[in-house]
């Protein structure tokens, strides 16, 4: 199952650099005046273990974070949604590459995220 979700009180930022992509990569940062749209997937606990490995949980680079997300268009709230956040955030240092942002934008379009959100994604400065 998947749903479009709205995470309030957070903003999209690029607070760490990917060694594989050689550019800033997406993170969600607390910001009471902002929100982030995304896709909420239902996954198995074995897939969570795979994601933990991919996101480098054991390296201390990322941590799991559980957040409440408003599912759209129903408005229902999913109280315990797993996401990953950068542990040691570095602000105003990294920019995403054009190729990386294109992946994010294409995913947002494919999963039907709101057009205004897609326009916001397109407005991010890239390197």
Buried (B, 14 or more C-beta within 10 A) or exposed (E): EEBBBBBBBBBBBBBBBBEEEEBBBBBBBEBEEBBBBBBBEEEEEEEEEEBBEEBBBEEEBBBEEEBEBBBBEEEEEBEEBBBBBBBEEEEEEBBBBEEBBBEBBEEBEEBEBEEEBBEBBEEBEBE
